Amino acid sequence: MKLIEEKEKELTGNWIFKDGKIVEDETSKRIKFLIDNFLVKIAVSPSGWEKLFQDPNDLRFWELTYNDGEFHGGGAPSLRNISKEMAVKNYSLNVD
C-alpha cells in the first residue's frame, strides 16, 4: 500500500454502500494501513477521538479524526497534516 507522499496534506476516507452493506473506501483502507503499519502514534486527545501521529520519514505530524459523529464509531477516518505548533498546542507536547 502507498505511503504518504510529500505533496499530500489530507486524506479523507468515506464509507460507501456496496451490496447492501456499508464498507470502507480505498482511502479509508489506506489510512488504516498507515496508522497500523507506518505512522508513529505520539498522543491522544483528552476526548480520545483525535490521535496524533508522526511520519517517521519526514517527521510531519498527522491528526486522525472521525468526522461523522452520527455514525457508529464516528464514521470514516480522516488524516490531515498539522503544523508542529498546532500539535504542541492541541496535544500539550513538549517537542524541540
ChimeraX commands (.cxc) that place a marker at each C-alpha (Angstrom):
marker #1 position 0.00,0.00,0.00 radius 0.5
marker #1 position 1.21,3.53,-0.81 radius 0.5
marker #1 position 2.90,5.59,1.91 radius 0.5
marker #1 position 2.22,9.31,2.34 radius 0.5
marker #1 position 3.63,11.45,-0.44 radius 0.5
marker #1 position 5.33,14.77,0.29 radius 0.5
marker #1 position 2.65,16.75,-1.58 radius 0.5
marker #1 position -0.24,15.18,0.38 radius 0.5
marker #1 position -1.82,17.30,3.11 radius 0.5
marker #1 position -5.06,15.45,3.85 radius 0.5
marker #1 position -6.56,12.00,3.34 radius 0.5
marker #1 position -10.32,11.75,3.77 radius 0.5
marker #1 position -11.94,8.34,3.90 radius 0.5
marker #1 position -15.55,7.56,3.12 radius 0.5
marker #1 position -17.98,4.80,3.76 radius 0.5
marker #1 position -19.84,3.52,0.73 radius 0.5
marker #1 position -22.85,1.28,0.25 radius 0.5
marker #1 position -21.96,-1.91,-1.59 radius 0.5
marker #1 position -24.19,-4.96,-1.89 radius 0.5
marker #1 position -26.45,-3.65,0.87 radius 0.5
marker #1 position -23.60,-3.07,3.33 radius 0.5
marker #1 position -21.55,-0.09,4.42 radius 0.5
marker #1 position -17.87,-0.67,3.55 radius 0.5
marker #1 position -14.65,1.35,3.69 radius 0.5
marker #1 position -13.45,3.04,0.52 radius 0.5
marker #1 position -9.82,2.70,-0.63 radius 0.5
marker #1 position -8.73,5.88,1.21 radius 0.5
marker #1 position -10.16,4.57,4.50 radius 0.5
marker #1 position -8.27,1.31,3.98 radius 0.5
marker #1 position -5.08,3.25,3.23 radius 0.5
marker #1 position -5.48,5.36,6.40 radius 0.5
marker #1 position -5.94,2.18,8.45 radius 0.5
marker #1 position -2.82,0.68,6.87 radius 0.5
marker #1 position -0.79,3.84,7.58 radius 0.5
marker #1 position -1.78,4.07,11.26 radius 0.5
marker #1 position -1.32,0.33,11.82 radius 0.5
marker #1 position 1.96,-0.13,9.93 radius 0.5
marker #1 position 3.81,3.10,9.28 radius 0.5
marker #1 position 2.91,6.21,11.26 radius 0.5
marker #1 position 4.10,6.52,14.86 radius 0.5
marker #1 position 1.42,7.33,17.45 radius 0.5
marker #1 position 2.51,10.32,19.53 radius 0.5
marker #1 position -0.54,11.37,21.56 radius 0.5
marker #1 position -4.29,11.04,22.07 radius 0.5
marker #1 position -6.64,13.94,22.77 radius 0.5
marker #1 position -8.39,14.07,26.16 radius 0.5
marker #1 position -11.65,13.07,24.45 radius 0.5
marker #1 position -9.98,10.08,22.83 radius 0.5
marker #1 position -11.48,10.91,19.43 radius 0.5
marker #1 position -8.40,12.57,17.92 radius 0.5
marker #1 position -4.98,10.96,17.71 radius 0.5
marker #1 position -1.67,12.47,16.73 radius 0.5
marker #1 position 0.80,10.53,14.58 radius 0.5
marker #1 position 4.17,11.33,13.07 radius 0.5
marker #1 position 5.60,10.26,9.74 radius 0.5
marker #1 position 9.00,8.68,10.54 radius 0.5
marker #1 position 10.36,9.64,7.11 radius 0.5
marker #1 position 9.74,13.40,7.04 radius 0.5
marker #1 position 8.65,13.98,10.68 radius 0.5
marker #1 position 5.40,15.70,9.69 radius 0.5
marker #1 position 2.55,15.48,12.19 radius 0.5
marker #1 position -0.75,13.88,11.16 radius 0.5
marker #1 position -4.02,14.14,13.07 radius 0.5
marker #1 position -6.50,11.27,12.85 radius 0.5
marker #1 position -10.14,12.30,13.24 radius 0.5
marker #1 position -13.56,10.85,12.56 radius 0.5
marker #1 position -15.85,13.44,11.02 radius 0.5
marker #1 position -19.24,11.71,11.03 radius 0.5
marker #1 position -20.31,11.63,14.67 radius 0.5
marker #1 position -23.77,10.37,13.78 radius 0.5
marker #1 position -22.28,7.05,12.61 radius 0.5
marker #1 position -21.19,4.29,14.97 radius 0.5
marker #1 position -17.53,4.80,15.82 radius 0.5
marker #1 position -17.50,8.32,14.39 radius 0.5
marker #1 position -17.65,7.35,10.73 radius 0.5
marker #1 position -14.84,7.13,8.22 radius 0.5
marker #1 position -11.34,8.28,9.22 radius 0.5
marker #1 position -9.51,11.38,8.06 radius 0.5
marker #1 position -5.81,12.13,8.36 radius 0.5
marker #1 position -4.62,15.71,8.00 radius 0.5
marker #1 position -1.19,17.20,8.21 radius 0.5
marker #1 position -0.90,19.73,11.04 radius 0.5
marker #1 position 1.94,22.07,11.95 radius 0.5
marker #1 position 4.34,21.38,14.79 radius 0.5
marker #1 position 2.88,24.42,16.59 radius 0.5
marker #1 position -0.66,23.05,16.27 radius 0.5
marker #1 position 0.48,19.63,17.52 radius 0.5
marker #1 position 2.15,21.21,20.56 radius 0.5
marker #1 position -0.91,23.33,21.33 radius 0.5
marker #1 position -3.60,20.68,20.77 radius 0.5
marker #1 position -1.77,17.79,22.43 radius 0.5
marker #1 position 0.34,19.61,25.05 radius 0.5
marker #1 position 3.51,18.21,23.51 radius 0.5
marker #1 position 6.97,19.01,24.67 radius 0.5
marker #1 position 8.92,18.99,21.39 radius 0.5
marker #1 position 12.10,20.75,20.29 radius 0.5
marker link #1:1,2 radius 0.2
marker link #1:2,3 radius 0.2
marker link #1:3,4 radius 0.2
marker link #1:4,5 radius 0.2
marker link #1:5,6 radius 0.2
marker link #1:6,7 radius 0.2
marker link #1:7,8 radius 0.2
marker link #1:8,9 radius 0.2
marker link #1:9,10 radius 0.2
marker link #1:10,11 radius 0.2
marker link #1:11,12 radius 0.2
marker link #1:12,13 radius 0.2
marker link #1:13,14 radius 0.2
marker link #1:14,15 radius 0.2
marker link #1:15,16 radius 0.2
marker link #1:16,17 radius 0.2
marker link #1:17,18 radius 0.2
marker link #1:18,19 radius 0.2
marker link #1:19,20 radius 0.2
marker link #1:20,21 radius 0.2
marker link #1:21,22 radius 0.2
marker link #1:22,23 radius 0.2
marker link #1:23,24 radius 0.2
marker link #1:24,25 radius 0.2
marker link #1:25,26 radius 0.2
marker link #1:26,27 radius 0.2
marker link #1:27,28 radius 0.2
marker link #1:28,29 radius 0.2
marker link #1:29,30 radius 0.2
marker link #1:30,31 radius 0.2
marker link #1:31,32 radius 0.2
marker link #1:32,33 radius 0.2
marker link #1:33,34 radius 0.2
marker link #1:34,35 radius 0.2
marker link #1:35,36 radius 0.2
marker link #1:36,37 radius 0.2
marker link #1:37,38 radius 0.2
marker link #1:38,39 radius 0.2
marker link #1:39,40 radius 0.2
marker link #1:40,41 radius 0.2
marker link #1:41,42 radius 0.2
marker link #1:42,43 radius 0.2
marker link #1:43,44 radius 0.2
marker link #1:44,45 radius 0.2
marker link #1:45,46 radius 0.2
marker link #1:46,47 radius 0.2
marker link #1:47,48 radius 0.2
marker link #1:48,49 radius 0.2
marker link #1:49,50 radius 0.2
marker link #1:50,51 radius 0.2
marker link #1:51,52 radius 0.2
marker link #1:52,53 radius 0.2
marker link #1:53,54 radius 0.2
marker link #1:54,55 radius 0.2
marker link #1:55,56 radius 0.2
marker link #1:56,57 radius 0.2
marker link #1:57,58 radius 0.2
marker link #1:58,59 radius 0.2
marker link #1:59,60 radius 0.2
marker link #1:60,61 radius 0.2
marker link #1:61,62 radius 0.2
marker link #1:62,63 radius 0.2
marker link #1:63,64 radius 0.2
marker link #1:64,65 radius 0.2
marker link #1:65,66 radius 0.2
marker link #1:66,67 radius 0.2
marker link #1:67,68 radius 0.2
marker link #1:68,69 radius 0.2
marker link #1:69,70 radius 0.2
marker link #1:70,71 radius 0.2
marker link #1:71,72 radius 0.2
marker link #1:72,73 radius 0.2
marker link #1:73,74 radius 0.2
marker link #1:74,75 radius 0.2
marker link #1:75,76 radius 0.2
marker link #1:76,77 radius 0.2
marker link #1:77,78 radius 0.2
marker link #1:78,79 radius 0.2
marker link #1:79,80 radius 0.2
marker link #1:80,81 radius 0.2
marker link #1:81,82 radius 0.2
marker link #1:82,83 radius 0.2
marker link #1:83,84 radius 0.2
marker link #1:84,85 radius 0.2
marker link #1:85,86 radius 0.2
marker link #1:86,87 radius 0.2
marker link #1:87,88 radius 0.2
marker link #1:88,89 radius 0.2
marker link #1:89,90 radius 0.2
marker link #1:90,91 radius 0.2
marker link #1:91,92 radius 0.2
marker link #1:92,93 radius 0.2
marker link #1:93,94 radius 0.2
marker link #1:94,95 radius 0.2
marker link #1:95,96 radius 0.2
view
